[in-house]
Amino acid sequence: MTELFDHRQVRRAFSRAAHGYDNAAALQREVASRLMEQLDYLDDPAHDRAPPQVVLDIGCGPGHASIAMQKRWPKAQVIALDLALPMLRETRHNAGGWRPRFLGGGRPDAVCADARALPLRDGSVDVLFSNLCLQWVEDLPAVFAGFRRVLKPDGLLLVSTFGPDTLHELRGAFAEADNVPHVSAFATIAQFGDALIAAGFKNPVLDRDEFVLGHADLGELMRELRTLGATNANIDRRRSLTGRARFARAAQAYEPWRRDGRLPATWEVIYAHAWGPQPG
């Protein structure tokens, strides 16, 4: 499959953003919270499931979900995996002061790796969690095949990503300024579900939310995206600076969207959970 993203740029952007990421990540934390509500199923005595032994958080960022899952299941091995090493340093910092796991506590194990090539054994993971990471993956069937490989039979997959309505206002505004992409093309909920089925997951359930955040102007929105590491990583992106004239044209094209004194930025979020199939 033709690569859409420059993954070295993705790593650089999130590495630069690591230290200040939490200052702009309110939406990411809210989505993670909603996704983690699905974990209540595993703790419900009515379902008679043993606590997970190995939990994998892919694209962990500064590690808040990993840390929450470690607290939830203190005897489990929680693996916090991210492409950007500075994000894992933030995870370790945020998890500091925990007791070692053999004393009934601990902190997540940090692993620097690519979601497209997981360095884990087949059938070794009970819960695979990934919050707002998969929008940087162009070949969803392939990455889901890797997720299925490491997940145990009847293991739980919980993931979220951004859908195609995300930042449609920004995409339209920059389309008026030049003819190169400034916003990534995101998979639809149907494509996301098809990729799960193609990889062999059973009983996938998908849902979506839409969040609209307001900004004073285009500059404020762009600064927030840089703080989050959500910069343009398309292979065919413009490699030079946007330029004042081009930016001014985009800002002017964005203005008709203004409501109640704020420029809206839409974020479409897709959630999915599914189960690892039995062998064969």
N, C-alpha and C positions, 0 to 999 in steps of 0.2 A: 504494500500500500504506500502511495506517495506521502511523504511526511509533510504535514501542514505547519508544524511548529519547529522552531529552532530551540531544541531542548537545552542547549548550553546557555541560551539567553534566559530561558525559564529559571535555570539554576542560579544564574547571576542575579536576576531580578529578586528572587526570594532570599538569596543570601544577603543582598544589600538591605532588604526590607526587614530582616529578622528582628533587629533591635527595637524598631519602632512599630512593628506590626500590630501589636495589641492596641495601640492608640487609635487605630482606624478599623478594627475588626469586630465591631458590634454585630453586624449582620452575620458574620461567620460564626460567632459564638451563639447567636440565636438559632441559626440553622443546626448547629451541632447539638444544642439542647433539645430541639424537636426530634432530631434523629435518634438521640440517646433514649428518648421515651420508649422506643421500641425494645430496649433492653429489658424492660420490666417483665416481658414475657418469659425470659430465661429464669427470673427469680420467683416466678409464681409457683407455689407448691402444687397447684392443680395440674401442672404440666410434668411434674416428676422428672426434672432434668438436673443432672449433676452440674455444679458450678463449672464454668469453663476453666481449663488448665492453661491454655495459650490464647492470648488476645492480640490481634495485630491491628495497629492504627496506621493506615497508609496515607501519607501526606499529612503528618501529624502537626506541622507548623510548630508553634511554641509549646505544644504538648498538653493543652488543658483537657482535652478529651481523654488522652492517654492517662493522665494523672487521675481524672475522675473515675476511669474504669479500674485503675489500680486500687483506689480506695474502695470501690464497689466490691472487687474480688481480690482481697489482699494476698491470697495465696497463689493467685494466677501469675504466670509470666506475661507481662504486658510489653509488647514490642512497639516502640515508637519509631516509625520509619519515615524518612523524608529525603528528598533529593538534595536539599540544601543543608550543608553541615552547620552553618550558623543557626539555623532553626533548631537543630538538635542541641546546640549549646544553650539556647533559650529554654528548651524542654528540661534539661538537666538543672538549670538555674531555678526554674519554676517548681521543680520537684525536690529541691534541696531540703535537707533536714529529715527526710524519711528514714525509718529504720530499715536494715536489710530484710529481704523477704523471709529468710529463715527465722526471723524474730517476730513474724506476723505482720510485716509491713513491707516497705521497699519502695523503689521507684522504677519507672519503666526502663527497659533496656533500649538504648538509642542505637539505631542502625541507619547508616547513610546508604541509600540504594534507590534505584529507579523502580517505580510501580510496574514498569513494563518487563522487568526481569527480577523477580523476587528471589532473594538468596535464602530460601527456606525449603525444608524437606516437603515432599509430597504428603498430603493428608496430615499435617501437623498443627493446624490452627482450628480452634473451636469457634471463635468470633472474628470476623474480618470487618473492620470499620473503616470507612473512608469518607471524610467530610470535605466537599468542595475541592477535590483534587483532580477528578477525572476530566474536567473541561480542558486539561492540558494534554490529553491523550487523543490521538486521531484514530487509532485502530481499536475501537472498543471491544469487538469480538476477541481480538488477540489478548488484550489485557484481562478480560473476564476469563478467558481460558487459563491464564496464569493464576487468577484468583481461585478458580475452581480446583486447580492442581494442588494448591497448598491447603485448601479447606477440607476439613474432615467430612465424611458423610453425615448429613443432618446438621452440619455446622451452619451458623447464621452469617449471612452476608448483609451488611447495612451500609448503603452508600448514598451520597448526594452529589449533585452536579448542577451547573447552570444550564438553563434551556435557551432556545433561540431568541426569545423576546428580551433577553438580558442586554441592557444598554442599547436598545434599539434607537433611542433618541440620539445618543452619541454617534452611533454608526451612521444615522441619517445626516447628522450635522456635518461630519467629516466627508461624507460623500458629496456634499456641496462644495467642499474645499479642494479636493483632489480625487484621483481615481485609484488610489491604493488603499488596502484595508487597514483600518485602525482598530477594529474590534474583531475578536475571534468569531468564527462560525461555530455555534454550539449545536450539539445533537438534539433532536426532538425527543419527546418522551416515547414516541413509537420506536424510534431508532434505538433508544436506550433499552427498552423492553425486548426488542428483537435481538439485540446483542446478548442479553442475559440468556434468552432461550437458546440462541445459537451455541453458547458456551456450555449448555447442558444444565443450568440451574433449574431447580424445581420450584413450583408455586411462587413465581415472582409477583410482587404487588408493588405498584407504582402510584405515586401521588405527586402533586405539584402545589407550590405556593407562589405568590407574587408579592414582592416588596417594592415600594416606591419611596426612595429617599430623596430629600430636597437639598439643593446646593445653592449657594449665593450666586455663583457664576461658573463658567466652564473651567477656569483656572483652579478653583477649589476642588472640583470633581477630579481633575487630572492629578492634582497633588495627592488626593486621597488614594487614587488608583496606584500611584507610585509607592506610597507608603505601604500598601498591601502587597506590593510586588506584582500587581496585575497590569504590567506594561505590555505593549504590543510585542508578541513573540512569533508572529507569523513569519514563515520563511520568506515571503515576498513583500515584507514590510519595507517602508522607506528607511534607508540606513542613515540618512542625513537628518539634521534637526528639522522639526516641522516648519519653523520660520514664522515670523510675526504676521506676515500678510495672510498666510494660509490659516494660521490659528485664528486670526481676526475674522476670516470668512466663515470658519466653523462656528465660532462664537455667535456671529450674527445669524447663522442658520439655525442655531439652537434656541434663540430667543422666542420664536413663536410657541414653543412648548411651555414657557414660563407660566406658572399658576401660583396665585397668592404670594407673589414676590420671590418664588423659588424655582430653580430649574430642576425638573424631576429626572431621576435616573432609575429605570426599572430593572429589577433583578428577578428573573424567573428561576425558581429553584425546583429541581426534580429530585424526589426521594425514591429509593427502591430498597426493598428487602426481599431476600430469597434464601433458599436452603441448598446446601451441598447435596448432590445426588449420591446414591449408592454406587459402588463400583460397577462399571459396565452399563 
